[in-house]
Amino acid sequence: MSKILTIDYETSDSRVNFGQVLQAGIVISDDKLNIQSRHELRCRLKPTVIPSIGACLVHKIPVNILKNSNKSHYEMVLEHYNLIKDNTPSVVMGFNQVAFDIEFYRRMLYKSLIPDVYQTNTNGNRHLDILNVSRAAKFADNDSIQTILNEKNRDSFKLADLSTANKINNGTSHDAITDCLNSIDLARIIFKKTNHIWNDALLLTTKKDTENFILKNKIYTSLEYFYGNTHPFLCHHILFHPQYQWSINWDMKVDPEIYLKMDRQTLSKALESSPKIIRTVKCNKSLVLLNPDYAMKTQKYSEIGLEEIHRRVKILDNNPQFIELIGSILSDKAQQKMSMDQTELLFEETIYFGGFAKEKDKSLMKKFHQVEWKEKVNLIDKFSEERFQYFAKCLIYEESPESLPKSIFNEINRSFAQRLLSKNKEKWETIPSFYSEVDTLRELKYQDDEEMLELIEQYNQYVMDIESKLESA
């Protein structure tokens, strides 16, 4: 069986396109979750990034580490990449990792000119998200894991709260290694108490395996989480989305017969109305899909009965033109949405829009990592795409600014000065937005907390130092 790599990050910001990882935890275990090694990677804050004070007050990474850590961000990225490469194939596990950590990691690679941005789910590597597995385990067996109630009187699935409820304590939360160890301990409880859920989750750790499960099972249970609760849906797959390749499913509590003769416009409105008649399953999101019995035990499906549900499945299977019409409507909606978003993307936002690097550029990227900084400068113009030229300039600016010709240094320096000093509401943290948040926290939240005020002041002084350098750009 594969090794399991549990990953967790502490970051400068929650915005994946513009923030950066400051601390990475990678814990390697066997398939029974016995730990083999631990790896903590830390790095300095890039000169092109302003941290969010909210994130800083969660991870509390000391300012001297942000300034003086012995590794740069680029060096940490290369070490991280090689660590996963040396342990491929593995199950790459984390808590809420598919929506957050993996997205951060892909951009770390992308902006560092490493073309293998899908490293964690290619070459035999697979994704397992413990948040999804925890919710499924709790749904399948309420006693499998303990939860505490949040302020809305609902089960909290925050890792810190799940750790408290299940008496897991590996140190202070929001430290990357601690959160890895807490995730592993939570996984061990699920592995022991609801082993069938654990095994079901492991069967669906790739997009292909999830698609095969959906195609193989005429009906199955999909779990969705909203309004603080887990909701089971009895689904029947009808098509893959023409643009996004998501699985589009008919909700079996809805009789399809009344929709068959609708014209395009009426059906389009019906697809948008609430409650929804179709459910979307994103096959690449490390979901836990279950057998149909789980949904059938709930009142909304048990009242209908299995015989009627199979009749509805047959109606859908016997009306391919109806399914084609749904596909066409969904395709039009997707194209309309894409054309409406006319915002020009910055290079940092193009990971899913620019396509894969050409072979020539991949070859140049490999060479870029092998040569000295002065020689890297000579490779900038050889990249065929402007986005890769830009990332090359940024990397040299961040890592070895003295290696850049003055014209390129000034170009990048002014660009980031303009970006970080902006007084507008931006997609990234700016110096004015940082100060504004600091003022609010000082006056309204921590006015009587000397320890937090001291920490805020340290981060504030750090950003003031960055500001003084940028203002002369």
C-alpha positions as MATLAB code, in Angstrom:
seq = 'MSKILTIDYETSDSRVNFGQVLQAGIVISDDKLNIQSRHELRCRLKPTVIPSIGACLVHKIPVNILKNSNKSHYEMVLEHYNLIKDNTPSVVMGFNQVAFDIEFYRRMLYKSLIPDVYQTNTNGNRHLDILNVSRAAKFADNDSIQTILNEKNRDSFKLADLSTANKINNGTSHDAITDCLNSIDLARIIFKKTNHIWNDALLLTTKKDTENFILKNKIYTSLEYFYGNTHPFLCHHILFHPQYQWSINWDMKVDPEIYLKMDRQTLSKALESSPKIIRTVKCNKSLVLLNPDYAMKTQKYSEIGLEEIHRRVKILDNNPQFIELIGSILSDKAQQKMSMDQTELLFEETIYFGGFAKEKDKSLMKKFHQVEWKEKVNLIDKFSEERFQYFAKCLIYEESPESLPKSIFNEINRSFAQRLLSKNKEKWETIPSFYSEVDTLRELKYQDDEEMLELIEQYNQYVMDIESKLESA';
ca = [
       0.000    0.000    0.000;
       1.011    3.622   -0.546;
       2.560    5.821    2.058;
       0.447    8.673    3.396;
       1.832   12.219    3.269;
      -0.085   14.498    5.621;
       0.365   18.148    4.681;
      -0.571   21.413    6.381;
       0.398   25.053    5.767;
       0.461   28.283    7.705;
       0.197   31.150    5.237;
       0.509   34.921    5.003;
      -3.044   35.192    3.763;
      -6.045   33.099    2.743;
      -5.924   34.433   -0.848;
      -4.204   31.643   -2.746;
      -3.152   33.662   -5.801;
      -1.264   36.366   -3.930;
      -0.397   35.063   -0.469;
       2.470   32.697    0.358;
       3.211   29.696    2.551;
       5.328   30.578    5.591;
       5.456   27.176    7.293;
       4.833   23.751    5.795;
       4.351   20.578    7.785;
       4.771   17.207    6.028;
       4.377   14.036    8.089;
       5.052   10.718    6.351;
       3.283    7.587    7.609;
       2.432    4.110    6.368;
      -1.058    3.134    5.227;
      -1.982    2.248    8.842;
      -1.056    5.816    9.892;
       2.107    4.834   11.753;
       4.415    7.856   11.538;
       7.768    7.358    9.806;
       9.157   10.918    9.632;
       8.267   14.566   10.184;
       9.426   17.531    8.129;
       8.966   21.179    9.067;
       9.828   23.761    6.402;
       9.931   27.482    7.184;
      10.847   30.456    5.044;
      11.158   34.225    4.974;
       8.309   36.422    3.795;
       8.824   37.503    0.198;
       9.481   41.238   -0.335;
       6.530   41.231   -2.746;
       3.972   40.076   -0.126;
       2.252   41.986    2.681;
       0.868   39.585    5.293;
      -2.712   39.746    6.514;
      -2.721   40.775   10.184;
      -5.636   38.374   10.733;
      -3.543   35.426    9.494;
      -0.545   36.614   11.546;
      -2.568   36.634   14.752;
      -3.679   33.057   14.075;
      -0.292   31.446   13.332;
       1.711   33.951   15.473;
       4.910   33.265   13.548;
       7.522   35.610   15.112;
       8.567   38.605   13.027;
      12.239   37.629   13.244;
      11.392   34.363   11.389;
       9.511   36.294    8.696;
      12.610   38.466    8.249;
      15.534   36.170    8.999;
      14.578   32.537    8.393;
      17.526   30.682    6.845;
      15.396   29.656    3.837;
      13.853   31.848    1.179;
      10.421   30.987   -0.214;
      11.961   29.665   -3.449;
      14.345   27.398   -1.513;
      11.446   26.063    0.554;
       9.394   25.359   -2.594;
      12.230   23.321   -4.121;
      12.724   21.347   -0.889;
       8.970   20.710   -0.632;
       8.765   19.599   -4.270;
      11.667   17.170   -3.903;
      10.256   15.761   -0.667;
       7.020   14.799   -2.425;
       8.927   13.599   -5.488;
      11.044   11.286   -3.300;
       7.881    9.833   -1.723;
       5.815    9.338   -4.883;
       3.450    7.514   -5.157;
       1.583    8.456   -1.968;
      -1.821    9.374   -0.649;
      -1.536   13.121   -0.004;
      -3.756   13.792    2.999;
      -4.783   16.933    4.846;
      -7.659   18.723    6.540;
      -9.643   20.856    4.075;
      -6.614   20.445    1.847;
      -8.345   20.215   -1.544;
      -9.934   23.657   -1.214;
      -6.951   25.345    0.451;
      -3.534   23.686    0.883;
      -3.425   22.008   -2.542;
      -4.467   25.237   -4.265;
      -1.678   27.084   -2.447;
       0.855   24.400   -3.340;
      -0.037   24.408   -7.038;
       0.546   28.144   -7.187;
       3.827   27.789   -5.287;
       5.034   25.507   -8.075;
       3.501   27.558  -10.882;
       5.057   30.863   -9.787;
       8.387   29.118   -9.082;
       8.564   27.865  -12.702;
       8.074   24.201  -11.786;
       5.771   22.840  -14.521;
       4.601   19.829  -12.483;
       1.805   21.821  -10.800;
      -0.363   18.698  -10.443;
       2.368   16.795   -8.601;
       0.080   15.796   -5.702;
      -2.437   13.976   -7.905;
      -0.322   12.571  -10.763;
       2.246    9.766  -11.136;
       0.266    7.628   -8.691;
      -0.265   10.358   -6.064;
      -3.818   10.759   -4.783;
      -5.784   13.183   -2.586;
      -7.582   12.341    0.667;
      -9.338   15.195    2.472;
      -9.910   14.391    6.149;
     -12.568   17.118    6.482;
     -14.785   15.260    3.973;
     -14.023   11.897    5.609;
     -14.850   13.304    9.077;
     -18.213   14.603    7.927;
     -19.027   11.281    6.242;
     -17.991    9.291    9.330;
     -20.154   11.462   11.599;
     -23.086   11.101    9.198;
     -22.727    7.320    8.941;
     -22.224    6.780   12.675;
     -22.915    9.664   15.042;
     -20.713    8.090   17.727;
     -17.677    7.613   15.472;
     -16.164   11.008   16.223;
     -17.149   13.531   18.861;
     -18.013   17.137   18.012;
     -18.642   20.306   19.966;
     -21.352   22.784   19.049;
     -20.541   26.154   17.523;
     -22.259   29.463   18.270;
     -25.140   28.444   15.967;
     -25.629   25.238   17.966;
     -24.383   23.035   15.138;
     -21.583   20.486   15.026;
     -18.276   22.258   14.441;
     -15.945   20.632   11.926;
     -13.014   22.980   12.513;
      -9.864   20.959   13.121;
      -9.167   22.724   16.445;
     -12.708   21.951   17.684;
     -12.599   18.324   16.500;
      -9.241   17.934   18.268;
     -10.691   19.298   21.508;
     -13.825   17.137   21.281;
     -11.822   13.961   20.634;
      -9.122   14.724   23.252;
      -6.409   15.093   20.607;
      -3.548   17.292   21.760;
      -0.261   17.506   19.891;
       0.470   21.113   20.813;
      -0.891   24.535   19.934;
      -3.241   24.540   16.938;
      -2.351   26.547   13.811;
       1.169   25.227   13.796;
       1.733   23.216   10.615;
       3.266   20.121   12.255;
       0.729   20.154   15.109;
      -2.165   20.344   12.662;
      -0.678   17.443   10.645;
      -0.447   15.306   13.793;
      -3.977   16.281   14.866;
      -5.283   15.331   11.396;
      -3.539   11.953   11.636;
      -4.989   11.271   15.103;
      -8.461   12.159   13.806;
      -7.913    9.856   10.817;
      -6.890    7.047   13.208;
     -10.213    7.363   15.078;
     -12.147    7.121   11.796;
      -9.924    4.239   10.614;
     -10.710    2.350   13.834;
     -14.385    3.192   14.461;
     -15.793    3.481   10.917;
     -13.311    1.512    8.866;
     -15.829    1.037    6.037;
     -16.036    4.843    5.607;
     -12.241    5.071    5.611;
     -12.035    2.363    2.939;
     -14.818    3.974    0.872;
     -12.901    7.267    0.980;
      -9.658    5.608   -0.135;
     -11.436    4.152   -3.172;
     -12.244    7.670   -4.441;
      -8.926    9.494   -4.126;
      -8.616   10.199   -7.869;
     -10.906   11.862  -10.400;
     -10.913    8.704  -12.537;
     -11.884    6.416   -9.634;
     -14.697    8.781   -8.640;
     -16.020    8.915  -12.205;
     -15.905    5.105  -12.429;
     -17.861    4.791   -9.166;
     -20.525    7.189  -10.460;
     -20.862    5.381  -13.798;
     -20.920    1.944  -12.174;
     -23.667    2.759   -9.642;
     -27.106    3.569  -11.037;
     -27.960    5.318   -7.776;
     -25.692    6.363   -4.914;
     -25.579    8.710   -1.923;
     -23.811   12.051   -2.293;
     -23.207   14.108    0.850;
     -23.378   17.885    0.670;
     -22.570   20.246    3.505;
     -24.402   23.545    3.855;
     -26.056   25.613    6.606;
     -23.790   23.789    9.052;
     -25.282   20.347    8.391;
     -24.602   17.309    6.222;
     -27.357   16.609    3.670;
     -27.614   13.263    1.844;
     -28.892   13.146   -1.747;
     -29.840   10.043   -3.692;
     -28.274   10.688   -7.095;
     -28.409    9.245  -10.594;
     -25.693   10.431  -12.970;
     -27.083   11.782  -16.248;
     -24.067   13.480  -17.900;
     -20.677   15.107  -17.395;
     -20.738   18.888  -17.640;
     -19.677   19.908  -21.180;
     -17.182   22.538  -19.912;
     -16.223   21.605  -16.360;
     -16.478   17.794  -16.594;
     -18.383   17.660  -13.277;
     -20.872   14.846  -12.792;
     -24.405   16.179  -13.236;
     -26.963   14.084  -11.329;
     -30.713   13.917  -11.091;
     -32.018   14.152   -7.534;
     -34.180   11.036   -7.219;
     -36.763   12.684   -4.988;
     -37.871   14.563   -8.130;
     -40.118   12.838  -10.682;
     -38.511   13.594  -14.085;
     -41.717   12.878  -16.008;
     -43.149   16.382  -15.525;
     -39.989   17.953  -17.020;
     -39.700   15.841  -20.184;
     -41.985   17.949  -22.383;
     -40.754   21.365  -21.193;
     -39.367   23.693  -23.851;
     -35.798   24.974  -23.513;
     -36.671   28.245  -21.758;
     -39.009   26.623  -19.215;
     -36.536   23.828  -18.446;
     -33.722   26.373  -18.072;
     -35.727   28.215  -15.396;
     -36.609   24.907  -13.712;
     -32.918   23.999  -13.457;
     -32.277   27.275  -11.614;
     -35.263   27.077   -9.283;
     -35.132   25.940   -5.670;
     -35.117   23.212   -4.441;
     -32.696   22.065   -7.141;
     -33.587   19.109   -9.318;
     -29.975   18.338  -10.257;
     -26.975   17.871   -7.961;
     -23.375   18.524   -9.008;
     -20.563   16.192   -7.929;
     -17.032   17.498   -8.560;
     -15.058   14.310   -9.101;
     -11.655   15.863   -8.371;
     -12.494   17.112   -4.865;
     -11.710   14.011   -2.758;
     -15.372   13.392   -1.952;
     -16.837   10.481   -0.027;
     -19.677    8.855   -1.996;
     -21.698    6.115   -0.324;
     -24.055    3.325   -1.296;
     -27.728    4.262   -1.822;
     -28.882    2.813    1.519;
     -27.708    5.886    3.425;
     -29.978    8.258    1.500;
     -32.816    5.701    1.363;
     -32.963    5.688    5.176;
     -33.976    9.354    5.181;
     -37.654   10.237    5.043;
     -37.594   12.197    1.774;
     -36.452    9.091   -0.158;
     -37.891    6.230    1.921;
     -41.407    7.631    1.382;
     -40.933    7.353   -2.388;
     -39.683    3.771   -2.254;
     -37.083    1.894   -4.281;
     -39.514    0.675   -6.940;
     -40.564    4.224   -7.872;
     -36.951    5.409   -7.821;
     -35.936    2.683  -10.292;
     -38.876    3.719  -12.504;
     -37.514    7.296  -12.516;
     -34.009    6.079  -13.397;
     -35.492    4.156  -16.351;
     -37.339    7.260  -17.580;
     -34.106    9.268  -17.550;
     -32.141    6.496  -19.288;
     -34.808    6.212  -21.989;
     -34.813    9.926  -22.838;
     -31.342   10.814  -24.178;
     -32.639   13.912  -25.999;
     -33.863   15.318  -22.679;
     -30.409   14.741  -21.152;
     -28.775   16.371  -24.203;
     -31.031   19.419  -23.747;
     -29.944   19.739  -20.092;
     -26.301   19.513  -21.220;
     -26.843   22.210  -23.829;
     -28.509   24.534  -21.286;
     -25.668   24.031  -18.780;
     -23.093   24.660  -21.512;
     -24.762   27.935  -22.514;
     -24.909   29.083  -18.895;
     -21.205   28.307  -18.402;
     -20.184   30.188  -21.573;
     -22.354   33.134  -20.579;
     -20.729   33.241  -17.152;
     -17.216   33.109  -18.652;
     -17.978   35.882  -21.152;
     -19.462   38.087  -18.419;
     -16.172   38.032  -16.491;
     -14.178   40.419  -18.625;
     -11.715   41.280  -15.850;
      -8.173   41.039  -17.140;
      -6.353   38.386  -15.149;
      -2.951   39.070  -13.651;
      -0.291   36.436  -14.334;
      -0.632   35.113  -10.756;
      -4.271   34.227  -11.547;
      -3.659   32.296  -14.761;
      -2.786   28.839  -13.414;
      -6.009   27.312  -14.846;
      -6.375   29.638  -17.829;
      -3.011   29.639  -19.565;
      -2.799   25.919  -20.289;
       0.243   23.716  -19.776;
       3.744   24.978  -20.524;
       5.114   24.059  -23.952;
       7.966   21.541  -24.083;
      10.451   24.318  -24.957;
       9.453   26.279  -21.854;
       9.540   23.152  -19.669;
      13.107   22.554  -20.821;
      14.015   26.173  -20.008;
      12.423   25.844  -16.553;
      14.590   22.820  -15.806;
      17.690   24.761  -16.828;
      16.528   27.817  -14.827;
      16.720   25.804  -11.591;
      20.178   24.441  -12.412;
      22.162   27.600  -13.205;
      23.393   30.492  -11.045;
      21.265   33.617  -10.580;
      23.311   35.690  -13.017;
      22.773   33.022  -15.671;
      19.049   32.837  -14.901;
      18.763   36.444  -16.107;
      19.879   35.336  -19.580;
      17.000   32.844  -19.755;
      14.208   35.390  -19.128;
      13.659   36.384  -22.769;
      13.988   32.817  -24.011;
      10.616   31.789  -22.509;
       7.973   31.784  -25.231;
       5.192   33.044  -22.924;
       5.080   36.386  -21.166;
       3.743   34.848  -17.931;
       6.876   32.713  -17.546;
       9.137   35.678  -18.345;
       7.302   37.584  -15.602;
       7.691   34.798  -13.023;
      11.403   34.506  -13.875;
      11.860   38.242  -13.270;
       9.946   38.055   -9.988;
      11.974   35.079   -8.735;
      15.287   36.819   -9.437;
      13.958   40.069   -7.896;
      12.931   38.187   -4.727;
      16.000   35.959   -4.435;
      18.930   37.850   -5.973;
      17.900   41.413   -6.905;
      21.507   42.460   -7.429;
      21.670   39.995  -10.363;
      19.044   41.878  -12.362;
      19.930   44.590  -14.865;
      18.871   47.956  -13.412;
      16.094   48.391  -15.988;
      14.397   45.087  -15.054;
      14.937   45.676  -11.334;
      13.273   49.097  -11.565;
      10.406   47.688  -13.645;
       9.584   44.983  -11.070;
      10.311   47.208   -8.066;
       7.943   49.949   -9.280;
       5.300   47.399  -10.215;
       5.205   45.913   -6.715;
       5.465   49.311   -5.036;
       2.404   50.424   -6.978;
       0.608   47.184   -6.149;
       1.356   47.093   -2.416;
       0.890   50.827   -1.774;
      -2.472   50.928   -3.596;
      -5.290   52.617   -1.683;
      -7.936   50.740   -3.687;
      -9.630   47.517   -2.625;
      -7.415   44.909   -4.264;
      -7.270   41.115   -4.663;
      -4.165   41.051   -2.439;
      -3.197   42.562    0.921;
      -1.999   46.168    0.564;
      -0.161   48.291    3.090;
      -3.144   50.665    3.574;
      -5.544   47.706    4.066;
      -3.084   46.177    6.564;
      -2.959   49.418    8.572;
      -6.731   49.781    8.487;
      -7.228   46.283    9.894;
      -4.542   46.906   12.549;
      -6.336   50.067   13.721;
      -9.642   48.197   13.964;
      -8.111   45.327   15.982;
      -6.330   47.701   18.346;
      -9.428   49.768   19.047;
     -12.213   47.202   19.054;
     -10.900   43.691   19.745;
      -7.624   43.765   21.664;
      -7.683   47.149   23.407;
      -7.162   45.439   26.813;
      -4.930   42.560   25.690;
      -1.321   43.653   26.164;
       0.163   40.473   24.713;
      -1.805   40.728   21.458;
      -1.205   44.486   21.211;
       2.545   43.846   21.474;
       2.336   41.208   18.722;
       0.299   43.555   16.516;
       2.897   46.281   17.048;
       5.719   43.949   15.952;
       3.921   43.074   12.689;
       2.978   46.738   12.198;
       6.605   47.857   12.558;
       7.654   45.171   10.069;
       5.187   46.452    7.448;
       6.281   50.047    8.130;
       9.841   48.993    7.267;
       8.616   47.470    3.985;
       6.641   50.646    3.246;
       9.709   52.900    3.690;
      11.629   50.807    1.134;
       8.765   50.806   -1.388;
       8.095   54.528   -1.180;
      11.523   55.237   -2.654;
      10.876   52.908   -5.630;
];
